[in-house]
Amino acid sequence: MTAPAIRYPLLHIFPSFEIGGSQMRFATLANCLAARYRHVILAMDNRHQAASLLNSDVDYTLLPYTLNKRSSPANLLAYRRIIRDSGARRLVTYNWGATEWGLANLIGGIPHLHIEDGFGPEETRRQIPRRVWFRRLALARAQPIVLPSRTLEKIARDIWGFAAEKIAYVPNGVDCTRFEGRADPALCAELGLDGGIPIIGTVAGLRPEKNVARLLRAFALVLKHHRARLAIAGTGTQREMLAALAQELGIAPHVVFAGHLARVERILPAFSVYTISSDTEQMPISLIEAMAASLPVAAVNVGDIASMVAAENRPFITPVDEVPLATAMADLLADPGRRRRIGSANADKARSDFSEDRMIAAYDALYSGRPLPA
């Protein structure tokens, strides 16, 4: 009888393991590489909703976080014990909220991989100097620092001061074939998204930095000239506030809050236009999924969005304001032929530049300490 293969053990530190971009990417990697790795996962807010995305053959353990966040210096020794007792051969930290684990791992620690996907609302417009200095110290051992966007890569090099050889640019990727079919007619009927009326849609956490309020105000302007519905897929702390704003703007009958959808491919192909209204993004996975679904995109110009979409789509990437965003959405609604051409170009770019296979191969190498594939 052949002995089972030993899975390479990794310790993942997430500020939160709720469903979001970092967590969805991790779930994709863990599911596709289930035979190769064992995962110990610690969420510093003890929220583990993203565990529902993991397949049954993924070997993982959820560690409780029992320390007092307000006494960070006193926690460093505890972090060292957790790293040691986990049996992991590599520490993987995610975003600013887990950076201090790198400090605990500096002396006598294990190999460290840090993944930075973006910033909260407090760093939307500028980097906070004390965080810049702390990153330089705490991530001194991290090799490499993994960034999914060219915007972040430039920040890590020019502001954080890390050498180019310490930085790895690894773009996000999706299984584009998932988004090539039709929307689920039963789900669309259930949500009230049938009937032939054009749909402007987004997939976003209902959090301040996503600024869905900007989208609602832009959509109110669109409705003055076009029949349309707005579909918002996602959950978050601003759900009630956004519903109240829709009422205040007089657009509530035309807005659908779809909640969290485990399989967004059931709804994306029903959209006429995909939109992003965030204050901050880097390389949103939801945008790649929309492109793979052959959608044209009207979005504000943050992070890598303008360079991610096809050249034909770039005139509809706007300044960060609801008025130009509304104009972009309205112009796309008014020209179905142009929508189709742009959507087809976006799908081609998603397949060529943002394939899931390329992303998985890169992270497989990073997890195991091998060189990135060419």
C-alpha positions in Angstrom: 0.0 0.0 0.0 1.4 3.4 -1.0 1.8 5.9 1.8 -0.1 9.2 1.4 1.9 12.1 0.2 2.9 14.6 3.0 1.4 18.0 2.4 3.6 21.0 2.8 2.4 22.9 5.9 1.6 26.7 5.6 0.4 29.1 8.3 -1.9 31.8 6.9 -2.6 35.0 9.0 -5.6 36.9 7.8 -7.0 40.1 9.4 -10.3 38.5 8.6 -11.3 35.3 6.9 -14.6 36.7 5.8 -15.3 36.5 2.1 -13.3 39.0 0.1 -10.8 39.2 -2.7 -7.8 37.8 -0.8 -9.9 35.0 0.7 -11.5 34.0 -2.6 -8.1 33.8 -4.3 -6.8 31.7 -1.4 -9.8 29.4 -1.6 -9.2 28.9 -5.4 -5.5 28.1 -4.7 -6.2 25.8 -1.8 -8.9 23.9 -3.8 -6.7 23.5 -6.9 -3.6 22.5 -4.9 -5.3 20.4 -2.3 -3.0 17.5 -2.7 0.1 19.6 -2.1 -0.5 21.7 1.0 -1.8 21.7 4.5 -3.2 25.0 5.7 -3.4 26.4 9.2 -5.6 29.5 9.1 -5.8 32.2 11.8 -8.3 35.1 11.4 -7.5 38.0 13.8 -11.2 38.8 14.0 -12.3 35.1 14.4 -14.5 35.4 11.4 -14.2 32.4 9.1 -17.0 32.7 6.5 -14.6 32.0 3.7 -14.0 28.5 5.0 -17.3 27.7 3.2 -15.4 28.2 -0.1 -13.0 25.3 0.6 -13.6 21.9 -0.9 -13.8 18.8 1.3 -10.4 17.5 0.2 -8.6 20.6 1.4 -6.6 19.9 4.6 -7.0 22.9 6.8 -7.3 23.9 10.5 -8.9 27.1 11.8 -7.0 28.5 14.8 -8.9 30.8 17.3 -7.5 34.2 18.0 -7.6 34.7 21.7 -5.2 37.7 22.3 -5.9 41.3 23.1 -5.4 43.3 19.9 -4.8 46.5 22.0 -1.6 45.1 23.5 0.4 44.4 20.4 3.9 44.4 21.9 2.8 41.9 24.5 1.4 39.7 21.7 4.7 39.3 19.8 5.9 36.4 22.0 2.5 34.8 21.7 2.7 35.1 17.9 6.1 33.4 17.9 4.7 30.5 19.9 1.8 30.2 17.5 4.2 30.2 14.5 6.4 27.6 16.2 3.5 25.3 17.4 1.7 25.4 14.0 4.4 23.1 12.5 4.3 25.3 9.4 7.3 25.6 7.1 6.2 29.0 5.7 4.4 32.0 7.2 1.9 33.7 4.8 0.5 37.0 5.9 -2.1 39.2 4.3 -2.4 43.0 4.1 -1.7 45.6 6.7 -3.7 43.9 9.5 -1.3 41.0 9.7 2.0 42.8 9.2 3.0 42.6 12.8 3.3 38.9 12.5 6.3 39.6 10.3 7.9 41.5 13.2 7.4 38.4 15.5 9.0 36.2 12.9 12.1 38.4 12.3 14.5 36.6 14.6 14.8 32.8 14.3 11.5 32.5 12.4 10.5 30.6 9.3 10.4 31.7 5.7 7.8 34.5 5.3 5.6 35.3 2.3 3.6 38.6 2.6 0.7 39.3 0.2 -0.6 42.8 -0.1 -3.9 43.4 -2.0 -4.7 47.0 -1.2 -5.7 49.4 1.5 -8.6 50.5 3.7 -10.3 53.9 3.5 -7.7 55.4 5.7 -5.0 55.0 3.1 -7.1 55.8 0.0 -5.3 59.0 -0.9 -1.8 58.7 0.8 0.3 56.3 2.6 0.5 56.8 6.4 4.1 57.5 7.3 4.2 55.4 10.5 2.8 52.4 8.5 5.5 52.8 5.9 8.2 52.6 8.5 6.6 49.7 10.2 6.3 47.8 6.9 10.0 48.4 6.3 10.8 46.8 9.6 8.2 44.0 9.9 8.6 42.8 6.3 12.4 42.9 6.3 12.4 39.1 6.3 9.5 38.6 3.9 10.8 37.1 0.6 9.0 38.0 -1.5 6.3 40.6 -1.0 3.6 39.6 -3.4 1.6 42.2 -5.2 -1.2 41.7 -7.7 -1.1 45.2 -9.2 1.4 47.4 -10.9 0.1 50.3 -8.8 1.0 48.4 -5.6 4.3 47.3 -7.1 5.3 51.0 -7.6 4.2 51.9 -4.0 6.2 49.0 -2.6 9.3 50.1 -4.5 9.1 53.9 -4.4 7.4 54.6 -1.1 8.0 51.5 1.1 11.6 51.4 -0.2 11.8 47.7 -1.0 14.3 46.5 -3.7 12.9 45.2 -6.9 14.2 41.7 -6.3 12.2 41.5 -3.0 8.9 42.2 -4.9 6.9 39.7 -6.9 4.1 40.9 -9.2 1.6 38.1 -9.6 -1.7 39.2 -11.2 -4.9 37.7 -10.1 -6.5 35.1 -12.4 -9.9 33.4 -12.8 -11.3 30.4 -14.6 -12.6 32.3 -17.6 -14.7 29.3 -18.8 -17.0 29.7 -15.8 -18.3 32.9 -17.2 -18.9 32.0 -20.8 -22.4 30.6 -20.3 -25.8 32.2 -19.7 -27.1 33.6 -16.5 -29.4 31.5 -14.4 -32.9 32.4 -15.4 -34.5 31.2 -12.2 -32.2 33.3 -10.1 -32.7 36.4 -12.3 -36.5 35.9 -12.0 -36.2 35.5 -8.2 -34.3 38.8 -8.0 -36.5 40.7 -10.4 -33.8 41.0 -13.0 -35.8 39.6 -15.9 -38.1 41.4 -18.3 -35.7 42.8 -20.8 -34.7 46.0 -19.0 -31.0 46.7 -19.2 -29.1 45.9 -16.0 -26.1 47.8 -14.5 -24.4 45.6 -12.0 -21.6 45.3 -9.5 -20.2 42.7 -7.1 -18.8 44.5 -4.1 -18.6 44.3 -0.3 -20.9 46.9 1.2 -18.0 48.7 3.0 -17.0 52.3 3.0 -14.0 52.0 0.7 -16.3 50.4 -2.0 -18.4 53.6 -2.0 -21.5 52.0 -3.4 -23.2 55.3 -2.3 -21.4 56.9 -5.3 -22.9 54.3 -7.5 -26.4 54.9 -6.3 -26.1 58.6 -6.9 -24.6 57.9 -10.4 -27.5 55.5 -11.2 -30.0 58.1 -10.1 -28.6 60.4 -12.8 -28.7 57.5 -15.4 -32.4 56.9 -14.7 -33.3 60.4 -15.8 -32.6 59.4 -19.4 -32.6 55.5 -19.5 -34.8 52.6 -18.3 -32.5 50.4 -16.2 -32.1 48.4 -13.1 -29.1 48.4 -10.7 -28.0 45.0 -9.3 -25.7 45.0 -6.3 -24.3 41.6 -5.3 -22.5 41.6 -1.9 -23.0 42.1 1.8 -21.5 44.3 4.4 -21.9 46.8 7.2 -23.4 49.5 5.0 -26.4 47.5 3.7 -29.0 49.4 5.7 -27.5 52.8 5.0 -27.4 52.1 1.2 -31.0 50.9 1.2 -32.0 54.1 2.9 -30.0 56.2 0.4 -31.8 54.4 -2.5 -35.1 55.4 -0.9 -34.0 59.0 -0.4 -32.9 59.3 -4.0 -36.2 57.8 -5.2 -34.6 54.9 -7.0 -35.4 52.1 -4.6 -37.9 50.3 -7.0 -35.1 50.1 -9.6 -32.3 48.8 -7.2 -31.8 45.1 -6.3 -29.6 44.2 -3.4 -28.8 40.6 -4.3 -26.7 39.7 -1.2 -23.8 37.4 -1.3 -23.7 35.0 -4.2 -21.4 32.0 -4.0 -21.4 31.6 -7.8 -21.5 35.0 -9.4 -21.4 33.4 -12.8 -25.2 32.8 -12.2 -25.9 36.5 -12.5 -23.0 38.3 -14.3 -24.0 37.3 -17.9 -27.4 39.0 -17.3 -25.7 42.4 -16.8 -25.6 44.9 -19.6 -22.8 47.0 -18.0 -20.5 46.2 -15.1 -19.5 49.0 -12.8 -17.0 49.8 -10.0 -17.4 52.9 -7.9 -14.7 52.3 -5.2 -12.5 54.9 -3.6 -9.7 52.4 -3.7 -8.9 49.2 -5.6 -5.8 47.5 -6.9 -6.6 44.6 -9.1 -10.2 43.5 -8.4 -11.0 39.9 -9.1 -14.6 40.9 -9.7 -13.5 43.0 -12.7 -11.7 40.0 -14.3 -14.8 37.9 -13.8 -16.9 40.6 -15.5 -14.5 40.8 -18.4 -14.6 37.0 -18.7 -18.4 37.3 -18.9 -17.9 39.6 -22.0 -19.2 42.7 -20.2 -18.3 46.3 -20.9 -17.2 48.2 -17.9 -17.9 51.7 -16.6 -15.7 52.3 -13.6 -13.8 55.0 -11.7 -10.0 55.2 -12.4 -8.4 53.6 -9.3 -5.6 51.1 -9.0 -5.0 49.1 -12.2 -8.5 49.2 -13.6 -7.7 51.3 -16.6 -4.8 49.0 -17.7 -6.8 45.8 -16.9 -9.7 46.5 -19.4 -9.3 46.3 -23.1 -8.2 49.4 -25.0 -11.7 49.8 -26.4 -13.1 50.0 -22.9 -10.7 52.7 -21.6 -12.8 55.7 -22.6 -15.4 54.5 -20.0 -12.9 54.5 -17.1 -13.7 57.9 -15.5 -12.4 60.3 -12.8 -13.5 59.4 -9.3 -16.9 61.2 -9.3 -20.5 60.1 -9.8 -21.2 62.5 -12.7 -18.6 61.1 -15.2 -19.4 57.6 -14.0 -23.1 58.2 -14.8 -22.2 59.5 -18.2 -20.1 56.4 -18.9 -22.9 54.1 -17.9 -25.5 56.0 -19.9 -23.3 56.1 -23.0 -22.8 52.3 -22.9 -26.6 51.7 -22.3 -27.3 53.9 -25.4 -25.1 51.8 -27.8 -25.8 48.0 -27.6 -23.4 47.4 -30.6 -20.5 49.1 -28.9 -21.3 47.2 -25.6 -21.0 43.9 -27.5 -17.7 44.9 -29.2 -16.2 46.1 -25.9 -17.4 43.0 -24.0 -15.8 40.7 -26.6 -12.5 42.6 -26.4 -12.6 42.4 -22.5 -13.2 38.6 -22.7 -10.2 38.2 -25.0 -8.0 40.2 -22.6 -9.2 38.3 -19.6 -8.2 35.0 -21.2 -4.9 36.2 -22.4 -3.7 38.2 -19.4 -5.5 36.9 -16.3 -5.7 33.1 -16.6 -6.3 31.1 -13.5 -3.7 28.5 -14.5 -0.9 31.1 -14.6 -1.8 32.4 -11.1 -2.0 28.9 -9.6 1.5 28.0 -11.0 2.9 31.2 -9.6 1.5 30.6 -6.1 2.5 27.0 -6.1 6.1 28.1 -6.6 5.8 30.8 -3.9 4.2 28.5 -1.3 7.0 25.9 -1.8 9.9 28.4 -2.1 10.7 27.6 -5.7 11.5 30.3 -8.3 8.5 31.8 -10.1 7.8 30.3 -13.5 8.8 32.4 -16.4 
